[in-house]
């Protein structure tokens, strides 16, 4: 029997284009048919660029600014001369956290091609990112289109069919879950307040895999809301967008950093020096050196007596964004239930106590049995290795232990045979050793092959997980040589960078490599998916 030849697959829309897999396949098929292409016909890179419009911009795909520890000014410097969509990417916080519903590259592509109009979704980037995106967005209509091949006019890709996110799988389509319980993980004497919180997902039938994150739609503190209403001189029953003013401020808008639009509003209803200050703040300036501390309430206090109309006031605020947390449980171990490890954020500026919105909502305000809107954010490049025999090294100080507790519970539930090594650290061993009994039991049973601890406040000199890694560098290198995957979860600005630097030093010392070779080795681990990070 003669075997029929199969024409090669035509790929007009590349895998990194800002479409879902279903949309990409549909577009490929549509364009192949429209252009009359068959298996013997291939598009040149230039022709392919012409089809893609703003994506066919000759960019080499490298993103040297994609480093969450790098200041935005340095990122923008590195992106100079790049296409607009790439400069937009450099403006993002570089965490690929998924909180915006995209990764950094896809979010910037979507803004550049006008399929996403919201410029304020990058929660980690905050006002800094939103301002830069606003500035860059003004260039969208001025950006030159990609040059078509041979002078032919560029074809315009048809609109892909709209794909609605599956229920509970995106911030735009949340489901309800039931809050079950909270348990304080710190003991007396701790400077922290960290909770293990649990949810019931059985009614929503939502599931997840370890490495995924959980999106929570929190509500603002009622006490803060009532103080703001008092500053407005308004009634809490005033109707705004078919809700009472109190309901709108509790459920719909962010009361955290005061947005530029609020300062613009304040500049319209005041005069003199106050107006000039409000205008300056709206433009990102800092006339009194306090811009970084101005949340919505502080802004109203700074411009006391202006009293904007409640409807205009609410319209000037940013939407209340969901918060993402690393999941600390395994669906394979406890189906229908999900847990998080949440550090309550509290701090004082001046004489006023400030509260983290979602962390204190979960830590004290939501009642057991109450329902809330949630969704599962699928992890991008953060999860257990496919081969259950692969060893894993997990580095997660503080609440960074969350996904690694999930990894361990999952490996136990699935009978994975790979070795497991956890580096955990915090301030004090007697009051900040999260999941102490659980982790020690895993160590005793053999599930946790190694447990290496670091306490920054127990001794005269601060000692961190990266210091413990260096101490055990020879063993870390041996595990890597055996094919281990290495994971980091935690603070993006300092801890993750310090851990990576320690890893480079370990590879150089025990792998007999120069520093440049060690840096390349670590970069190669990342490319192969053997070094993954979940940072915030």
PEVENVEN-V685593 format. One record per helix or strand of 2 or more residues. SS is the DSSP state (H for helix, E for strand). FROM is the first residue (numbers start at 1). LEN is the number of residues. Records with the same first field share a line. If there is no record, write none. Layout:
SS->FROM-LEN / FROM-LEN
//
This chain:
H->21-15 / 45-11 / 72-7 / 84-8 / 104-9 / 126-12 / 140-3 / 149-3 / 171-3 / 222-11 / 245-7 / 260-9 / 272-11 / 291-3 / 296-7 / 310-6 / 357-9 / 398-17 / 436-10 / 465-7 / 473-9 / 495-16 / 515-13
E->175-10 / 194-7 / 213-4 / 239-2 / 243-2 / 323-5 / 337-7 / 346-4 / 352-4 / 371-7 / 392-4 / 420-7 / 450-6 / 485-6 / 531-5
//
